[in-house]
């Protein structure tokens, strides 16, 4: 991973789960571009929780 990326732990969690940003964006009902821009800054606690919940649900659907 490059340098000190914002939300590096969330990025790694999604990667380890085999979940892509476009899938999370689709799950949230937003564009992939919006999701990518959102990840450029540190997410709030609420956003982080929502992100992790989405990853978990998408991971379950893939299983």
N, C-alpha and C positions, 0 to 999 in steps of 0.2 A: 504494500500500500504506500502511496506517495505521502511523504511528510506528515504533518499533523492535520489529517483530514477531519472535518467535522463529522460527528456521528459515526466514527470509525467502528465502534462496538455494534451499532445497529446495522451498519453495512455488512460486517462480518457475520452477524447473526443471520441475516437474510441469505447471505451466500452459503453459509453452512447448512441452512434449511433447504437450499435449492430453489429459493424464491427470488424472482427478479423484480426490480422496481416497477416495470410495466404491469406486473400482476398486482402489486400493491396499489398502484394508481388506479387500475381498473376496479379493484375491490372498493376503493374509496370513492370512485366516480369522478376522478380528476384525470388530467392528461399526464402522460409520462414526463413531458417537459416540466410541468408544475412540480411533480414529485422530485425530479432532479434538482430543480432550483430550491425547493424546500430543504433538501438535504445539505445545501451549501452552508447553512447556519445551524447552530446547535438548536435542537428541538426542545420545546418546553416539556415538562414532566407529563402533561396530558397527551401531547403529540407523540412522545416516546412510547407511552402506554398503548396508544391507539396503533402505532406502527408495529409494536411487538405482538399485539393481539391479531393484527392482520397477518403477520408472518406465521403465527401459530395456526390460525384457521386455514390459510392457504396450504401450509405443510400437511395438515390433516386431510385436506381434500386430495392432495397428490398421493397420499399413502394408499 
